[in-house]
Amino acid sequence: MRHRIKGRKLNVDSSHRKALLKNLVIALFNEERIITTDQKSKEAKRLAEKLITIAKQNNLHARREVIKHINNKEVMKKLFENIAPRYTDRQGGYTRILKLGYRKGDAASLSLFELV
């Protein structure tokens, strides 16, 4: 039973799932919009929103907390200097998920995952 267990398994083991979500969030912060499946975007949204909220503090502790999840210096610099200051007066809802339809090969539902 999965009572009180948060998060989606995404049909991969835990280390693969963590790496997948890190890479999705890094790509989102780098490109500011990506196309992925609905379930992956919903799960990556949780991590992206938490990281932006932490980055809004813009202190040493916040940088150390974010570096645990983002191990790319250019993306981290962009997050603290460009992305987080945009949302200083916003309390949440930094990302948007728009449904795009279905992928041709396996009929997986695709969505556009972007920063607001």
A tleap script that builds the chain and sets N, CA, C and O, in Angstrom:
source leaprc.protein.ff14SB
mol = sequence {
  NMET ARG HIE ARG ILE LYS GLY ARG LYS LEU
  ASN VAL ASP SER SER HIE ARG LYS ALA LEU
  LEU LYS ASN LEU VAL ILE ALA LEU PHE ASN
  GLU GLU ARG ILE ILE THR THR ASP GLN LYS
  SER LYS GLU ALA LYS ARG LEU ALA GLU LYS
  LEU ILE THR ILE ALA LYS GLN ASN ASN LEU
  HIE ALA ARG ARG GLU VAL ILE LYS HIE ILE
  ASN ASN LYS GLU VAL MET LYS LYS LEU PHE
  GLU ASN ILE ALA PRO ARG TYR THR ASP ARG
  GLN GLY GLY TYR THR ARG ILE LEU LYS LEU
  GLY TYR ARG LYS GLY ASP ALA ALA SER LEU
  SER LEU PHE GLU LEU CVAL
}
set mol.1.N position { 0.833 -1.187 0.000 }
set mol.1.CA position { 0.000 0.000 0.000 }
set mol.1.C position { 0.874 1.247 0.000 }
set mol.1.O position { 1.936 1.265 0.623 }
set mol.2.N position { 0.433 2.278 -0.692 }
set mol.2.CA position { 1.202 3.519 -0.817 }
set mol.2.C position { 0.577 4.646 -0.008 }
set mol.2.O position { 0.611 5.803 -0.428 }
set mol.3.N position { 0.018 4.328 1.127 }
set mol.3.CA position { -0.601 5.364 1.935 }
set mol.3.C position { 0.452 6.335 2.429 }
set mol.3.O position { 1.504 5.919 2.913 }
set mol.4.N position { 0.176 7.632 2.312 }
set mol.4.CA position { 1.007 8.711 2.827 }
set mol.4.C position { 2.412 8.727 2.225 }
set mol.4.O position { 3.348 9.214 2.859 }
set mol.5.N position { 2.568 8.202 1.011 }
set mol.5.CA position { 3.850 8.238 0.316 }
set mol.5.C position { 3.722 9.237 -0.816 }
set mol.5.O position { 2.895 9.066 -1.711 }
set mol.6.N position { 4.539 10.282 -0.781 }
set mol.6.CA position { 4.445 11.327 -1.792 }
set mol.6.C position { 5.376 11.033 -2.945 }
set mol.6.O position { 6.383 10.344 -2.787 }
set mol.7.N position { 5.037 11.553 -4.087 }
set mol.7.CA position { 5.900 11.451 -5.254 }
set mol.7.C position { 5.539 10.290 -6.152 }
set mol.7.O position { 4.896 9.326 -5.736 }
set mol.8.N position { 5.969 10.409 -7.391 }
set mol.8.CA position { 5.709 9.376 -8.383 }
set mol.8.C position { 6.960 8.525 -8.562 }
set mol.8.O position { 8.076 9.023 -8.418 }
set mol.9.N position { 6.782 7.255 -8.872 }
set mol.9.CA position { 7.918 6.369 -9.085 }
set mol.9.C position { 8.510 6.509 -10.476 }
set mol.9.O position { 9.701 6.261 -10.660 }
set mol.10.N position { 7.716 6.898 -11.454 }
set mol.10.CA position { 8.136 7.081 -12.840 }
set mol.10.C position { 8.748 5.822 -13.444 }
set mol.10.O position { 9.471 5.897 -14.437 }
set mol.11.N position { 8.467 4.689 -12.859 }
set mol.11.CA position { 8.866 3.378 -13.370 }
set mol.11.C position { 10.388 3.205 -13.454 }
set mol.11.O position { 10.884 2.473 -14.310 }
set mol.12.N position { 11.128 3.880 -12.561 }
set mol.12.CA position { 12.582 3.720 -12.489 }
set mol.12.C position { 12.979 3.617 -11.021 }
set mol.12.O position { 12.197 3.949 -10.131 }
set mol.13.N position { 14.208 3.151 -10.777 }
set mol.13.CA position { 14.648 3.042 -9.386 }
set mol.13.C position { 15.000 4.424 -8.830 }
set mol.13.O position { 15.019 5.407 -9.570 }
set mol.14.N position { 15.275 4.494 -7.539 }
set mol.14.CA position { 15.371 5.787 -6.867 }
set mol.14.C position { 16.546 6.625 -7.349 }
set mol.14.O position { 16.403 7.839 -7.496 }
set mol.15.N position { 17.694 6.023 -7.598 }
set mol.15.CA position { 18.846 6.813 -8.045 }
set mol.15.C position { 18.622 7.360 -9.453 }
set mol.15.O position { 19.004 8.491 -9.753 }
set mol.16.N position { 18.007 6.560 -10.306 }
set mol.16.CA position { 17.688 7.033 -11.665 }
set mol.16.C position { 16.658 8.151 -11.611 }
set mol.16.O position { 16.748 9.116 -12.370 }
set mol.17.N position { 15.687 8.029 -10.725 }
set mol.17.CA position { 14.645 9.042 -10.582 }
set mol.17.C position { 15.233 10.370 -10.097 }
set mol.17.O position { 14.880 11.433 -10.607 }
set mol.18.N position { 16.125 10.303 -9.114 }
set mol.18.CA position { 16.749 11.526 -8.605 }
set mol.18.C position { 17.581 12.208 -9.690 }
set mol.18.O position { 17.534 13.429 -9.836 }
set mol.19.N position { 18.340 11.418 -10.450 }
set mol.19.CA position { 19.148 11.987 -11.534 }
set mol.19.C position { 18.266 12.572 -12.623 }
set mol.19.O position { 18.580 13.625 -13.178 }
set mol.20.N position { 17.172 11.901 -12.932 }
set mol.20.CA position { 16.238 12.377 -13.955 }
set mol.20.C position { 15.639 13.722 -13.558 }
set mol.20.O position { 15.573 14.641 -14.375 }
set mol.21.N position { 15.204 13.839 -12.313 }
set mol.21.CA position { 14.594 15.088 -11.858 }
set mol.21.C position { 15.619 16.217 -11.801 }
set mol.21.O position { 15.306 17.356 -12.150 }
set mol.22.N position { 16.845 15.910 -11.362 }
set mol.22.CA position { 17.893 16.933 -11.355 }
set mol.22.C position { 18.145 17.440 -12.765 }
set mol.22.O position { 18.247 18.647 -12.983 }
set mol.23.N position { 18.248 16.523 -13.726 }
set mol.23.CA position { 18.527 16.927 -15.097 }
set mol.23.C position { 17.371 17.715 -15.701 }
set mol.23.O position { 17.603 18.654 -16.463 }
set mol.24.N position { 16.133 17.353 -15.377 }
set mol.24.CA position { 14.987 18.107 -15.873 }
set mol.24.C position { 14.986 19.533 -15.314 }
set mol.24.O position { 14.719 20.488 -16.044 }
set mol.25.N position { 15.282 19.671 -14.035 }
set mol.25.CA position { 15.285 20.997 -13.411 }
set mol.25.C position { 16.440 21.840 -13.950 }
set mol.25.O position { 16.272 23.038 -14.183 }
set mol.26.N position { 17.602 21.234 -14.151 }
set mol.26.CA position { 18.735 21.962 -14.731 }
set mol.26.C position { 18.387 22.432 -16.135 }
set mol.26.O position { 18.686 23.570 -16.497 }
set mol.27.N position { 17.759 21.570 -16.931 }
set mol.27.CA position { 17.358 21.960 -18.287 }
set mol.27.C position { 16.313 23.072 -18.249 }
set mol.27.O position { 16.346 23.983 -19.077 }
set mol.28.N position { 15.388 23.003 -17.294 }
set mol.28.CA position { 14.366 24.044 -17.171 }
set mol.28.C position { 15.005 25.395 -16.842 }
set mol.28.O position { 14.670 26.400 -17.468 }
set mol.29.N position { 15.909 25.431 -15.883 }
set mol.29.CA position { 16.542 26.687 -15.512 }
set mol.29.C position { 17.448 27.207 -16.629 }
set mol.29.O position { 17.597 28.418 -16.792 }
set mol.30.N position { 18.045 26.309 -17.388 }
set mol.30.CA position { 18.931 26.710 -18.467 }
set mol.30.C position { 18.161 27.232 -19.674 }
set mol.30.O position { 18.502 28.281 -20.220 }
set mol.31.N position { 17.127 26.512 -20.094 }
set mol.31.CA position { 16.368 26.863 -21.294 }
set mol.31.C position { 15.119 27.687 -21.001 }
set mol.31.O position { 14.623 28.388 -21.883 }
set mol.32.N position { 14.607 27.614 -19.777 }
set mol.32.CA position { 13.399 28.284 -19.292 }
set mol.32.C position { 12.104 27.697 -19.839 }
set mol.32.O position { 11.026 28.146 -19.450 }
set mol.33.N position { 12.172 26.715 -20.722 }
set mol.33.CA position { 11.001 25.932 -21.141 }
set mol.33.C position { 11.486 24.648 -21.782 }
set mol.33.O position { 12.413 24.652 -22.592 }
set mol.34.N position { 10.837 23.532 -21.404 }
set mol.34.CA position { 11.185 22.231 -21.965 }
set mol.34.C position { 9.907 21.470 -22.274 }
set mol.34.O position { 8.844 21.775 -21.734 }
set mol.35.N position { 10.019 20.487 -23.139 }
set mol.35.CA position { 8.895 19.611 -23.464 }
set mol.35.C position { 9.220 18.233 -22.915 }
set mol.35.O position { 10.258 17.658 -23.239 }
set mol.36.N position { 8.326 17.701 -22.078 }
set mol.36.CA position { 8.515 16.396 -21.470 }
set mol.36.C position { 7.141 15.784 -21.212 }
set mol.36.O position { 6.122 16.387 -21.549 }
set mol.37.N position { 7.105 14.611 -20.628 }
set mol.37.CA position { 5.817 13.970 -20.356 }
set mol.37.C position { 5.139 14.653 -19.168 }
set mol.37.O position { 5.785 15.340 -18.377 }
set mol.38.N position { 3.838 14.453 -19.061 }
set mol.38.CA position { 3.064 15.099 -18.002 }
set mol.38.C position { 3.544 14.693 -16.611 }
set mol.38.O position { 3.727 15.543 -15.740 }
set mol.39.N position { 3.746 13.401 -16.407 }
set mol.39.CA position { 4.120 12.920 -15.079 }
set mol.39.C position { 5.501 13.421 -14.668 }
set mol.39.O position { 5.711 13.788 -13.512 }
set mol.40.N position { 6.436 13.436 -15.606 }
set mol.40.CA position { 7.777 13.942 -15.290 }
set mol.40.C position { 7.732 15.433 -14.982 }
set mol.40.O position { 8.420 15.904 -14.076 }
set mol.41.N position { 6.927 16.174 -15.731 }
set mol.41.CA position { 6.855 17.614 -15.483 }
set mol.41.C position { 6.180 17.914 -14.150 }
set mol.41.O position { 6.580 18.846 -13.452 }
set mol.42.N position { 5.169 17.144 -13.792 }
set mol.42.CA position { 4.506 17.368 -12.506 }
set mol.42.C position { 5.453 17.073 -11.339 }
set mol.42.O position { 5.423 17.761 -10.318 }
set mol.43.N position { 6.278 16.063 -11.497 }
set mol.43.CA position { 7.209 15.720 -10.426 }
set mol.43.C position { 8.371 16.716 -10.371 }
set mol.43.O position { 8.831 17.073 -9.287 }
set mol.44.N position { 8.845 17.163 -11.532 }
set mol.44.CA position { 9.943 18.135 -11.556 }
set mol.44.C position { 9.482 19.500 -11.068 }
set mol.44.O position { 10.290 20.289 -10.580 }
set mol.45.N position { 8.201 19.783 -11.195 }
set mol.45.CA position { 7.665 21.065 -10.732 }
set mol.45.C position { 7.864 21.219 -9.229 }
set mol.45.O position { 8.188 22.306 -8.752 }
set mol.46.N position { 7.673 20.146 -8.491 }
set mol.46.CA position { 7.848 20.198 -7.040 }
set mol.46.C position { 9.261 20.626 -6.682 }
set mol.46.O position { 9.455 21.492 -5.829 }
set mol.47.N position { 10.258 20.016 -7.338 }
set mol.47.CA position { 11.645 20.337 -7.046 }
set mol.47.C position { 12.008 21.744 -7.516 }
set mol.47.O position { 12.703 22.473 -6.808 }
set mol.48.N position { 11.549 22.128 -8.694 }
set mol.48.CA position { 11.886 23.452 -9.241 }
set mol.48.C position { 11.329 24.564 -8.363 }
set mol.48.O position { 12.015 25.553 -8.103 }
set mol.49.N position { 10.099 24.410 -7.908 }
set mol.49.CA position { 9.489 25.450 -7.071 }
set mol.49.C position { 10.222 25.573 -5.736 }
set mol.49.O position { 10.400 26.679 -5.226 }
set mol.50.N position { 10.645 24.448 -5.172 }
set mol.50.CA position { 11.390 24.508 -3.915 }
set mol.50.C position { 12.728 25.207 -4.097 }
set mol.50.O position { 13.133 26.006 -3.253 }
set mol.51.N position { 13.413 24.911 -5.191 }
set mol.51.CA position { 14.717 25.514 -5.417 }
set mol.51.C position { 14.613 27.015 -5.667 }
set mol.51.O position { 15.462 27.777 -5.204 }
set mol.52.N position { 13.595 27.445 -6.385 }
set mol.52.CA position { 13.418 28.881 -6.615 }
set mol.52.C position { 13.105 29.591 -5.302 }
set mol.52.O position { 13.612 30.685 -5.054 }
set mol.53.N position { 12.277 28.978 -4.461 }
set mol.53.CA position { 11.949 29.572 -3.164 }
set mol.53.C position { 13.200 29.710 -2.302 }
set mol.53.O position { 13.381 30.727 -1.633 }
set mol.54.N position { 14.053 28.706 -2.314 }
set mol.54.CA position { 15.302 28.784 -1.549 }
set mol.54.C position { 16.219 29.846 -2.138 }
set mol.54.O position { 16.853 30.594 -1.394 }
set mol.55.N position { 16.300 29.923 -3.464 }
set mol.55.CA position { 17.208 30.863 -4.129 }
set mol.55.C position { 16.787 32.309 -3.919 }
set mol.55.O position { 17.618 33.208 -4.046 }
set mol.56.N position { 15.527 32.560 -3.602 }
set mol.56.CA position { 15.074 33.929 -3.358 }
set mol.56.C position { 15.739 34.539 -2.133 }
set mol.56.O position { 15.830 35.763 -2.032 }
set mol.57.N position { 16.207 33.716 -1.198 }
set mol.57.CA position { 16.878 34.231 -0.009 }
set mol.57.C position { 18.235 34.828 -0.347 }
set mol.57.O position { 18.646 35.811 0.269 }
set mol.58.N position { 18.936 34.250 -1.313 }
set mol.58.CA position { 20.209 34.752 -1.844 }
set mol.58.C position { 21.257 34.973 -0.757 }
set mol.58.O position { 21.821 36.059 -0.627 }
set mol.59.N position { 21.506 33.924 0.017 }
set mol.59.CA position { 22.596 33.965 0.985 }
set mol.59.C position { 23.424 32.688 0.858 }
set mol.59.O position { 23.120 31.833 0.026 }
set mol.60.N position { 24.455 32.555 1.667 }
set mol.60.CA position { 25.366 31.423 1.554 }
set mol.60.C position { 24.665 30.100 1.839 }
set mol.60.O position { 24.903 29.108 1.150 }
set mol.61.N position { 23.814 30.082 2.838 }
set mol.61.CA position { 23.099 28.858 3.168 }
set mol.61.C position { 22.188 28.425 2.014 }
set mol.61.O position { 22.089 27.237 1.708 }
set mol.62.N position { 21.532 29.385 1.383 }
set mol.62.CA position { 20.668 29.071 0.246 }
set mol.62.C position { 21.488 28.494 -0.905 }
set mol.62.O position { 21.056 27.546 -1.561 }
set mol.63.N position { 22.658 29.055 -1.150 }
set mol.63.CA position { 23.513 28.538 -2.223 }
set mol.63.C position { 23.957 27.110 -1.930 }
set mol.63.O position { 24.021 26.280 -2.837 }
set mol.64.N position { 24.260 26.826 -0.684 }
set mol.64.CA position { 24.669 25.464 -0.331 }
set mol.64.C position { 23.515 24.478 -0.430 }
set mol.64.O position { 23.725 23.322 -0.795 }
set mol.65.N position { 22.323 24.907 -0.119 }
set mol.65.CA position { 21.155 24.036 -0.252 }
set mol.65.C position { 20.849 23.749 -1.721 }
set mol.65.O position { 20.491 22.626 -2.074 }
set mol.66.N position { 20.989 24.753 -2.566 }
set mol.66.CA position { 20.697 24.568 -3.988 }
set mol.66.C position { 21.770 23.731 -4.666 }
set mol.66.O position { 21.458 22.954 -5.568 }
set mol.67.N position { 23.025 23.870 -4.255 }
set mol.67.CA position { 24.114 23.119 -4.892 }
set mol.67.C position { 23.969 21.623 -4.649 }
set mol.67.O position { 24.567 20.824 -5.370 }
set mol.68.N position { 23.183 21.226 -3.643 }
set mol.68.CA position { 22.913 19.805 -3.429 }
set mol.68.C position { 22.131 19.216 -4.594 }
set mol.68.O position { 22.271 18.036 -4.914 }
set mol.69.N position { 21.311 20.041 -5.222 }
set mol.69.CA position { 20.449 19.551 -6.297 }
set mol.69.C position { 20.932 19.953 -7.681 }
set mol.69.O position { 20.680 19.242 -8.654 }
set mol.70.N position { 21.617 21.073 -7.780 }
set mol.70.CA position { 22.105 21.553 -9.072 }
set mol.70.C position { 23.624 21.576 -9.015 }
set mol.70.O position { 24.209 22.338 -8.245 }
set mol.71.N position { 24.260 20.749 -9.822 }
set mol.71.CA position { 25.712 20.699 -9.798 }
set mol.71.C position { 26.308 21.332 -11.054 }
set mol.71.O position { 27.357 20.899 -11.532 }
set mol.72.N position { 25.651 22.341 -11.582 }
set mol.72.CA position { 26.113 23.060 -12.759 }
set mol.72.C position { 26.279 24.525 -12.367 }
set mol.72.O position { 25.301 25.188 -12.023 }
set mol.73.N position { 27.502 25.032 -12.417 }
set mol.73.CA position { 27.776 26.375 -11.910 }
set mol.73.C position { 27.088 27.465 -12.729 }
set mol.73.O position { 26.608 28.453 -12.172 }
set mol.74.N position { 27.040 27.287 -14.062 }
set mol.74.CA position { 26.408 28.301 -14.901 }
set mol.74.C position { 24.917 28.395 -14.616 }
set mol.74.O position { 24.359 29.490 -14.544 }
set mol.75.N position { 24.278 27.243 -14.456 }
set mol.75.CA position { 22.840 27.230 -14.187 }
set mol.75.C position { 22.556 27.789 -12.801 }
set mol.75.O position { 21.572 28.503 -12.605 }
set mol.76.N position { 23.411 27.468 -11.842 }
set mol.76.CA position { 23.208 27.991 -10.493 }
set mol.76.C position { 23.375 29.515 -10.479 }
set mol.76.O position { 22.615 30.221 -9.815 }
set mol.77.N position { 24.364 30.012 -11.208 }
set mol.77.CA position { 24.568 31.455 -11.306 }
set mol.77.C position { 23.352 32.118 -11.941 }
set mol.77.O position { 22.906 33.170 -11.485 }
set mol.78.N position { 22.813 31.501 -12.998 }
set mol.78.CA position { 21.629 32.040 -13.664 }
set mol.78.C position { 20.422 32.029 -12.732 }
set mol.78.O position { 19.618 32.960 -12.741 }
set mol.79.N position { 20.295 30.968 -11.925 }
set mol.79.CA position { 19.182 30.866 -10.983 }
set mol.79.C position { 19.232 31.992 -9.955 }
set mol.79.O position { 18.208 32.617 -9.677 }
set mol.80.N position { 20.401 32.257 -9.390 }
set mol.80.CA position { 20.504 33.266 -8.334 }
set mol.80.C position { 20.511 34.692 -8.875 }
set mol.80.O position { 20.029 35.605 -8.204 }
set mol.81.N position { 21.048 34.899 -10.077 }
set mol.81.CA position { 21.162 36.265 -10.586 }
set mol.81.C position { 19.996 36.693 -11.469 }
set mol.81.O position { 19.640 37.871 -11.479 }
set mol.82.N position { 19.394 35.765 -12.210 }
set mol.82.CA position { 18.340 36.142 -13.160 }
set mol.82.C position { 16.955 35.639 -12.777 }
set mol.82.O position { 15.984 36.396 -12.813 }
set mol.83.N position { 16.860 34.365 -12.410 }
set mol.83.CA position { 15.538 33.748 -12.222 }
set mol.83.C position { 14.921 34.124 -10.883 }
set mol.83.O position { 13.777 34.577 -10.841 }
set mol.84.N position { 15.653 33.946 -9.792 }
set mol.84.CA position { 15.089 34.205 -8.464 }
set mol.84.C position { 14.680 35.668 -8.254 }
set mol.84.O position { 13.630 35.903 -7.657 }
set mol.85.N position { 15.451 36.661 -8.711 }
set mol.85.CA position { 15.005 38.050 -8.518 }
set mol.85.C position { 13.697 38.394 -9.230 }
set mol.85.O position { 13.002 39.325 -8.824 }
set mol.86.N position { 13.354 37.656 -10.284 }
set mol.86.CA position { 12.080 37.903 -10.974 }
set mol.86.C position { 10.882 37.631 -10.073 }
set mol.86.O position { 9.824 38.239 -10.234 }
set mol.87.N position { 11.056 36.706 -9.118 }
set mol.87.CA position { 9.931 36.243 -8.319 }
set mol.87.C position { 9.988 36.724 -6.878 }
set mol.87.O position { 9.432 36.066 -5.999 }
set mol.88.N position { 10.637 37.844 -6.607 }
set mol.88.CA position { 10.764 38.304 -5.224 }
set mol.88.C position { 9.412 38.653 -4.607 }
set mol.88.O position { 9.209 38.426 -3.414 }
set mol.89.N position { 8.489 39.198 -5.391 }
set mol.89.CA position { 7.184 39.583 -4.841 }
set mol.89.C position { 6.125 38.507 -5.056 }
set mol.89.O position { 4.950 38.736 -4.766 }
set mol.90.N position { 6.514 37.353 -5.552 }
set mol.90.CA position { 5.558 36.275 -5.823 }
set mol.90.C position { 5.713 35.188 -4.760 }
set mol.90.O position { 6.833 34.814 -4.413 }
set mol.91.N position { 4.608 34.688 -4.249 }
set mol.91.CA position { 4.640 33.725 -3.152 }
set mol.91.C position { 4.711 32.270 -3.606 }
set mol.91.O position { 4.876 31.381 -2.771 }
set mol.92.N position { 4.596 32.013 -4.857 }
set mol.92.CA position { 4.648 30.644 -5.367 }
set mol.92.C position { 4.115 30.621 -6.781 }
set mol.92.O position { 3.764 31.665 -7.331 }
set mol.93.N position { 4.049 29.447 -7.376 }
set mol.93.CA position { 3.550 29.339 -8.732 }
set mol.93.C position { 4.523 29.910 -9.737 }
set mol.93.O position { 4.152 30.731 -10.576 }
set mol.94.N position { 5.773 29.477 -9.653 }
set mol.94.CA position { 6.801 30.006 -10.538 }
set mol.94.C position { 6.831 29.280 -11.878 }
set mol.94.O position { 7.417 29.780 -12.838 }
set mol.95.N position { 6.210 28.114 -11.951 }
set mol.95.CA position { 6.246 27.324 -13.180 }
set mol.95.C position { 4.841 27.082 -13.696 }
set mol.95.O position { 3.856 27.235 -12.973 }
set mol.96.N position { 4.770 26.698 -14.970 }
set mol.96.CA position { 3.493 26.444 -15.640 }
set mol.96.C position { 3.630 25.167 -16.454 }
set mol.96.O position { 4.666 24.918 -17.071 }
set mol.97.N position { 2.567 24.357 -16.448 }
set mol.97.CA position { 2.530 23.141 -17.250 }
set mol.97.C position { 1.353 23.247 -18.214 }
set mol.97.O position { 0.201 23.360 -17.794 }
set mol.98.N position { 1.653 23.210 -19.510 }
set mol.98.CA position { 0.622 23.265 -20.544 }
set mol.98.C position { 0.603 21.943 -21.302 }
set mol.98.O position { 1.647 21.476 -21.757 }
set mol.99.N position { -0.560 21.343 -21.441 }
set mol.99.CA position { -0.685 20.068 -22.147 }
set mol.99.C position { -0.524 20.298 -23.650 }
set mol.99.O position { -1.083 21.243 -24.204 }
set mol.100.N position { 0.249 19.421 -24.304 }
set mol.100.CA position { 0.502 19.558 -25.734 }
set mol.100.C position { -0.177 18.496 -26.580 }
set mol.100.O position { -0.370 18.700 -27.778 }
set mol.101.N position { -0.535 17.397 -26.001 }
set mol.101.CA position { -1.126 16.315 -26.782 }
set mol.101.C position { -0.393 15.017 -26.482 }
set mol.101.O position { 0.089 14.803 -25.370 }
set mol.102.N position { -0.318 14.150 -27.496 }
set mol.102.CA position { 0.266 12.829 -27.299 }
set mol.102.C position { 1.437 12.614 -28.231 }
set mol.102.O position { 1.427 13.077 -29.372 }
set mol.103.N position { 2.447 11.909 -27.746 }
set mol.103.CA position { 3.613 11.584 -28.552 }
set mol.103.C position { 3.240 10.517 -29.562 }
set mol.103.O position { 2.460 9.612 -29.265 }
set mol.104.N position { 3.799 10.626 -30.753 }
set mol.104.CA position { 3.404 9.745 -31.840 }
set mol.104.C position { 3.842 8.295 -31.607 }
set mol.104.O position { 3.089 7.374 -31.922 }
set mol.105.N position { 5.015 8.079 -31.074 }
set mol.105.CA position { 5.547 6.732 -30.960 }
set mol.105.C position { 4.844 5.861 -29.939 }
set mol.105.O position { 4.468 4.730 -30.249 }
set mol.106.N position { 4.658 6.368 -28.718 }
set mol.106.CA position { 4.094 5.542 -27.651 }
set mol.106.C position { 2.841 6.144 -27.033 }
set mol.106.O position { 2.335 5.626 -26.037 }
set mol.107.N position { 2.340 7.214 -27.600 }
set mol.107.CA position { 1.108 7.863 -27.140 }
set mol.107.C position { 1.206 8.379 -25.704 }
set mol.107.O position { 0.200 8.463 -25.000 }
set mol.108.N position { 2.421 8.724 -25.276 }
set mol.108.CA position { 2.583 9.337 -23.961 }
set mol.108.C position { 2.117 10.787 -24.041 }
set mol.108.O position { 2.364 11.464 -25.039 }
set mol.109.N position { 1.452 11.261 -23.006 }
set mol.109.CA position { 0.957 12.639 -23.013 }
set mol.109.C position { 2.112 13.598 -22.751 }
set mol.109.O position { 2.835 13.452 -21.766 }
set mol.110.N position { 2.283 14.573 -23.629 }
set mol.110.CA position { 3.371 15.535 -23.538 }
set mol.110.C position { 2.872 16.854 -22.978 }
set mol.110.O position { 1.695 17.192 -23.097 }
set mol.111.N position { 3.777 17.585 -22.372 }
set mol.111.CA position { 3.428 18.900 -21.856 }
set mol.111.C position { 4.612 19.848 -21.975 }
set mol.111.O position { 5.770 19.430 -22.012 }
set mol.112.N position { 4.297 21.112 -22.034 }
set mol.112.CA position { 5.298 22.167 -22.066 }
set mol.112.C position { 5.487 22.639 -20.628 }
set mol.112.O position { 4.533 23.080 -19.986 }
set mol.113.N position { 6.687 22.550 -20.134 }
set mol.113.CA position { 7.013 22.908 -18.763 }
set mol.113.C position { 7.888 24.140 -18.814 }
set mol.113.O position { 9.005 24.087 -19.329 }
set mol.114.N position { 7.389 25.267 -18.278 }
set mol.114.CA position { 8.104 26.527 -18.429 }
set mol.114.C position { 8.013 27.369 -17.171 }
set mol.114.O position { 7.156 27.161 -16.312 }
set mol.115.N position { 8.926 28.327 -17.092 }
set mol.115.CA position { 8.895 29.316 -16.024 }
set mol.115.C position { 7.891 30.395 -16.388 }
set mol.115.O position { 7.774 30.766 -17.556 }
set mol.116.N position { 7.173 30.897 -15.409 }
set mol.116.CA position { 6.159 31.922 -15.668 }
set mol.116.C position { 6.845 33.253 -15.915 }
set mol.116.O position { 6.175 34.258 -16.154 }
savepdb mol mol.pdb
quit
